[in-house]
Amino acid sequence: MKKRIICFMLTLALLISLVPAQSAFAAPKITTKMIANSSVTKNSAAKLEKVTSPKKGRIKAVMPPTNIGNYQIQVCKNNKFKKLVKNCIPDGKKCIYTYDEKTGNYCLTLKGLKKGTYYVRVRWYESGLDGVYGRSKWSKAKKIKVK
């Protein structure tokens, strides 16, 4: 029995010494190759097809279909985007991300806005396990009056 335990401990010690210092379970590091292979390029800009105010205090932004499903939206009172009212990623509560099957477009709906005029812009991003590694340029801003 003692020989088996000693043999097992030696085998375990040998296996541990062969495993590299960086564990296979650690999050992968983002490399420039990953950024280069990303479908979001620095030269591409997101497209914002239209912006509507379907209900009181809401904005609905419509984007054409892409192979990237992550969007970030910014809402501001002026067109220079100096003091942001909202800057969010879809969370399912205040910012809802949906897909319209009839038109094939993606929609972002923001809740909790006050009555007034706003400027809206969006961009795509790609993310990995340890952060964002690809972003597009911001789309052209669109003006909308919230009911």
Backbone bond lengths (Angstrom), bond angles and torsions (degrees), N, CA, C in turn:
res aa  C-N    CA-C-N  psi(-1)  N-CA   C-N-CA  omega(-1)  CA-C   N-CA-C  phi
1 M - - - 1.452 - - 1.527 110.98 -
2 K 1.351 115.77 -42.62 1.458 119.44 -179.77 1.526 110.66 -64.36
3 K 1.348 116.86 -36.56 1.465 120.34 179.59 1.525 110.94 -64.31
4 R 1.322 116.13 -38.69 1.460 119.99 178.76 1.524 111.27 -65.21
5 I 1.322 116.93 -43.21 1.470 121.26 179.55 1.522 110.14 -64.09
6 I 1.319 117.48 -45.21 1.459 121.33 179.53 1.525 110.15 -63.75
7 C 1.315 116.66 -42.70 1.463 121.18 178.49 1.537 110.21 -62.87
8 F 1.327 116.52 -41.93 1.470 120.92 178.45 1.528 110.77 -64.19
9 M 1.322 117.27 -42.64 1.467 121.32 -179.20 1.527 110.75 -65.77
10 L 1.334 117.64 -39.80 1.459 120.56 178.20 1.534 111.02 -66.48
11 T 1.326 116.68 -40.66 1.462 120.80 177.71 1.527 110.26 -63.55
12 L 1.318 116.03 -42.96 1.469 120.74 178.56 1.522 110.84 -63.46
13 A 1.320 117.72 -42.27 1.461 121.25 179.13 1.523 110.71 -64.54
14 L 1.312 116.97 -38.63 1.459 121.07 177.95 1.527 110.87 -65.32
15 L 1.325 117.13 -43.34 1.465 121.05 179.00 1.523 111.82 -64.15
16 I 1.324 116.40 -40.74 1.468 120.49 179.02 1.517 110.45 -64.14
17 S 1.323 117.65 -38.09 1.465 120.38 -179.70 1.528 111.55 -69.63
18 L 1.353 117.77 -25.21 1.453 120.99 179.76 1.525 113.16 -82.19
19 V 1.333 117.47 -21.08 1.472 121.41 -179.24 1.522 108.27 -74.89
20 P 1.347 117.64 131.80 1.464 119.11 178.53 1.521 111.39 -65.13
21 A 1.330 114.69 162.07 1.461 120.62 -176.46 1.528 111.31 -61.73
22 Q 1.342 117.35 -35.85 1.456 120.00 179.91 1.524 107.75 -85.84
23 S 1.295 116.43 119.02 1.457 121.58 -175.52 1.529 111.42 -69.96
24 A 1.306 116.10 153.65 1.461 121.37 177.79 1.521 110.90 -69.94
25 F 1.326 117.37 -18.04 1.456 121.16 -178.81 1.524 112.62 -90.15
26 A 1.297 118.53 -6.06 1.465 121.29 178.93 1.526 109.61 -72.25
27 A 1.324 116.11 152.46 1.460 120.60 179.59 1.524 109.77 -65.42
28 P 1.326 117.75 138.09 1.462 119.53 -178.49 1.525 111.18 -69.12
29 K 1.329 115.00 147.39 1.453 119.58 178.22 1.524 108.80 -83.46
30 I 1.319 115.64 140.31 1.461 120.65 -179.76 1.518 108.38 -79.65
31 T 1.318 116.17 128.95 1.451 121.18 -178.08 1.520 110.02 -113.05
32 T 1.320 115.72 166.85 1.464 119.57 178.13 1.524 110.82 -65.96
33 K 1.336 117.24 -26.76 1.461 120.38 177.00 1.527 110.68 -66.24
34 M 1.352 116.77 -39.29 1.456 120.85 177.38 1.522 110.70 -63.95
35 I 1.325 117.09 -40.03 1.461 121.15 179.05 1.519 109.79 -67.05
36 A 1.335 117.72 -40.62 1.461 121.47 179.93 1.523 111.24 -65.75
37 N 1.329 117.70 -35.66 1.459 121.70 179.54 1.526 112.83 -83.84
38 S 1.318 117.43 -4.38 1.449 121.53 179.75 1.521 109.90 -65.08
39 S 1.340 116.41 143.55 1.460 119.23 179.02 1.526 111.98 -78.78
40 V 1.323 117.39 -7.80 1.465 121.56 172.67 1.513 107.06 -96.42
41 T 1.298 117.54 120.39 1.456 120.27 177.95 1.514 109.72 -110.22
42 K 1.307 115.69 160.32 1.455 119.97 -178.42 1.529 111.48 -66.44
43 N 1.328 117.05 -26.45 1.454 120.05 -178.00 1.519 113.17 -83.80
44 S 1.320 117.96 -19.01 1.457 119.82 -178.49 1.523 110.43 -81.64
45 A 1.307 115.83 145.79 1.456 120.87 178.09 1.525 108.40 -121.95
46 A 1.306 115.61 145.01 1.457 120.23 177.14 1.524 108.58 -70.61
47 K 1.307 115.99 154.26 1.456 120.60 179.74 1.519 108.83 -115.75
48 L 1.303 115.27 131.32 1.455 122.59 178.18 1.521 106.79 -110.03
49 E 1.344 117.36 107.23 1.464 120.56 -175.03 1.514 112.48 -71.09
50 K 1.341 116.79 -52.35 1.461 119.15 178.10 1.517 110.15 -155.67
51 V 1.334 114.19 159.57 1.455 121.85 178.35 1.525 106.99 -130.11
52 T 1.322 116.70 130.43 1.461 121.22 179.43 1.518 109.93 -131.18
53 S 1.314 115.36 166.42 1.455 121.87 174.00 1.529 107.51 -119.69
54 P 1.355 117.42 87.31 1.462 120.18 -173.70 1.526 114.64 -69.10
55 K 1.323 117.52 -33.31 1.464 122.06 -179.65 1.515 109.06 -138.16
56 K 1.319 115.47 172.74 1.462 121.76 179.41 1.528 110.41 -61.84
57 G 1.338 116.34 126.49 1.467 121.63 176.22 1.511 115.47 76.88
58 R 1.344 117.79 16.49 1.469 120.47 -177.99 1.522 111.37 -127.40
59 I 1.333 114.18 150.94 1.467 122.25 173.56 1.525 107.00 -126.77
60 K 1.331 115.91 135.41 1.462 120.88 176.44 1.519 107.88 -119.74
61 A 1.339 116.37 117.04 1.464 122.43 179.06 1.526 108.07 -103.76
62 V 1.348 116.89 131.11 1.457 122.30 -177.30 1.525 108.84 -112.55
63 M 1.367 115.87 126.86 1.454 122.83 179.66 1.524 109.73 -121.75
64 P 1.345 117.60 148.59 1.469 119.93 177.81 1.527 110.89 -69.97
65 P 1.336 117.83 159.43 1.466 120.44 -178.78 1.527 112.08 -67.94
66 T 1.325 115.67 141.27 1.463 122.66 176.69 1.516 108.02 -138.59
67 N 1.325 116.57 174.49 1.460 119.89 175.98 1.526 111.40 -86.57
68 I 1.316 116.70 3.99 1.463 121.84 179.61 1.512 108.26 -112.36
69 G 1.299 118.07 126.60 1.454 120.89 -175.19 1.508 115.02 -101.09
70 N 1.315 119.01 5.09 1.459 121.07 -177.47 1.523 110.39 -105.95
71 Y 1.309 115.93 126.21 1.458 121.51 178.57 1.510 110.30 -127.31
72 Q 1.318 115.14 151.46 1.458 122.41 172.14 1.519 105.76 -123.84
73 I 1.326 117.36 138.65 1.462 121.23 -177.81 1.518 109.66 -124.09
74 Q 1.342 116.21 142.14 1.457 122.13 175.48 1.518 109.05 -124.93
75 V 1.329 115.53 137.21 1.456 122.40 178.60 1.519 107.35 -127.49
76 C 1.342 115.21 134.09 1.457 119.88 -176.09 1.523 109.89 -145.48
77 K 1.327 116.40 161.66 1.463 121.63 178.25 1.527 112.29 -84.06
78 N 1.347 117.72 -22.33 1.471 119.57 178.15 1.532 109.64 -122.63
79 N 1.329 116.53 160.26 1.467 120.30 -174.47 1.522 113.98 -77.98
80 K 1.310 120.14 -4.36 1.465 123.30 177.32 1.533 112.11 -90.48
81 F 1.337 116.93 -10.26 1.468 123.33 178.67 1.530 112.22 57.84
82 K 1.338 115.95 43.77 1.468 120.39 179.05 1.530 111.51 -80.27
83 K 1.341 117.37 -49.76 1.468 121.45 179.21 1.519 107.78 -113.77
84 L 1.326 116.00 101.94 1.457 120.97 -175.84 1.524 111.89 -73.86
85 V 1.308 115.42 139.18 1.457 121.58 172.50 1.530 108.32 -86.39
86 K 1.346 116.50 -44.94 1.467 122.19 177.68 1.516 108.82 -139.92
87 N 1.306 116.36 141.20 1.457 123.76 173.11 1.517 105.23 -143.41
88 C 1.325 116.66 97.96 1.455 116.56 -171.24 1.514 114.02 -142.66
89 I 1.308 113.09 161.91 1.457 124.99 173.94 1.527 104.64 -110.53
90 P 1.327 119.22 142.96 1.466 120.40 -178.36 1.529 113.24 -52.06
91 D 1.341 115.54 127.13 1.465 120.77 -179.23 1.527 112.50 -122.48
92 G 1.327 118.04 -6.55 1.455 121.27 179.63 1.511 114.59 88.44
93 K 1.343 117.90 -3.42 1.464 120.82 -179.87 1.528 109.85 -116.23
94 K 1.318 117.40 -73.64 1.467 121.64 179.72 1.523 112.07 -87.02
95 C 1.319 116.93 -24.80 1.463 122.83 -179.54 1.526 108.09 -129.15
96 I 1.342 116.35 112.97 1.457 121.51 -173.70 1.522 110.08 -111.77
97 Y 1.315 116.23 133.19 1.461 123.85 -178.29 1.527 108.65 -108.51
98 T 1.336 117.57 122.38 1.461 121.21 -178.72 1.516 110.73 -133.75
99 Y 1.330 114.91 165.91 1.465 122.08 176.97 1.522 107.80 -121.64
100 D 1.335 116.98 125.72 1.455 122.53 179.21 1.526 108.65 -91.43
101 E 1.331 117.11 112.65 1.462 121.31 -176.32 1.525 112.50 -71.24
102 K 1.336 117.81 -29.26 1.464 120.97 -179.00 1.524 111.49 -66.16
103 T 1.319 116.24 -48.77 1.467 120.88 -177.27 1.523 112.91 -95.24
104 G 1.335 117.59 -21.17 1.462 121.50 -177.57 1.516 112.82 79.96
105 N 1.332 117.59 18.83 1.461 122.29 -178.85 1.522 110.95 -102.65
106 Y 1.328 114.74 158.55 1.451 121.54 173.94 1.522 108.47 -95.59
107 C 1.329 116.29 145.91 1.462 121.17 -178.65 1.526 109.74 -129.58
108 L 1.316 115.66 137.52 1.464 122.57 171.80 1.514 107.25 -114.96
109 T 1.332 117.46 124.65 1.452 121.88 179.22 1.516 108.79 -114.63
110 L 1.327 116.00 125.53 1.471 122.61 177.89 1.517 109.10 -105.69
111 K 1.335 115.93 136.32 1.465 121.39 178.38 1.519 110.08 -112.82
112 G 1.324 115.70 163.65 1.461 121.51 171.66 1.510 115.40 81.30
113 L 1.320 117.79 30.74 1.470 120.80 177.81 1.529 110.24 -100.60
114 K 1.319 115.66 148.76 1.464 120.56 177.55 1.522 109.80 -85.10
115 K 1.312 116.17 162.99 1.458 122.12 179.70 1.529 109.14 -63.86
116 G 1.338 116.36 137.63 1.458 120.15 179.97 1.518 111.93 152.40
117 T 1.330 115.12 -173.88 1.459 121.65 179.80 1.522 109.61 -100.72
118 Y 1.325 116.00 133.65 1.457 122.21 -178.74 1.527 110.50 -130.85
119 Y 1.336 114.96 157.96 1.461 122.48 172.28 1.524 107.09 -114.26
120 V 1.329 115.95 137.07 1.464 121.61 -174.81 1.523 109.38 -126.41
121 R 1.342 116.36 140.41 1.459 121.80 171.91 1.526 108.89 -145.84
122 V 1.330 116.14 155.58 1.468 121.65 -178.77 1.524 110.16 -133.41
123 R 1.338 115.95 163.62 1.462 121.81 170.82 1.521 109.07 -151.20
124 W 1.324 115.98 158.11 1.459 122.57 176.62 1.512 108.49 -91.81
125 Y 1.309 115.89 156.70 1.461 120.19 170.31 1.516 109.15 -151.38
126 E 1.318 115.43 153.86 1.459 122.72 173.69 1.514 108.02 -117.30
127 S 1.309 115.62 141.49 1.457 118.45 -179.00 1.519 110.36 -133.36
128 G 1.316 113.63 154.26 1.454 121.20 176.85 1.513 109.41 -114.90
129 L 1.315 116.05 -162.47 1.457 119.68 -178.77 1.520 113.16 -69.43
130 D 1.322 116.92 -29.59 1.459 118.50 -177.31 1.527 113.08 -118.32
131 G 1.302 117.52 32.42 1.457 119.51 172.42 1.514 114.33 133.37
132 V 1.330 114.38 -179.57 1.457 122.44 -178.77 1.516 109.05 -85.37
133 Y 1.328 118.23 133.27 1.460 120.27 179.78 1.512 114.04 -128.71
134 G 1.307 119.20 7.81 1.456 120.82 175.29 1.511 110.10 -155.25
135 R 1.328 116.67 127.07 1.467 121.38 178.79 1.506 109.12 -134.54
136 S 1.324 115.67 145.93 1.459 119.48 175.03 1.526 108.61 -94.12
137 K 1.325 114.51 174.83 1.462 118.96 173.02 1.523 108.24 -73.43
138 W 1.326 116.01 159.80 1.460 120.65 176.98 1.526 109.20 -69.67
139 S 1.316 115.68 147.96 1.467 120.43 175.52 1.525 108.99 -72.94
140 K 1.317 116.21 170.13 1.463 119.90 174.12 1.516 107.63 -68.70
141 A 1.331 115.79 141.58 1.459 120.84 -177.63 1.521 110.68 -73.39
142 K 1.330 115.63 142.82 1.461 121.32 176.22 1.518 108.25 -120.38
143 K 1.332 114.78 144.76 1.464 121.77 -177.33 1.539 108.84 -96.92
144 I 1.333 115.67 139.06 1.462 120.87 -179.99 1.529 110.63 -145.30
145 K 1.330 116.39 141.09 1.462 121.16 173.92 1.508 108.04 -100.46
146 V 1.339 115.82 122.98 1.465 121.69 -179.82 1.525 108.20 -89.43
147 K 1.322 114.57 134.77 1.479 121.20 -179.46 1.506 111.13 -71.00
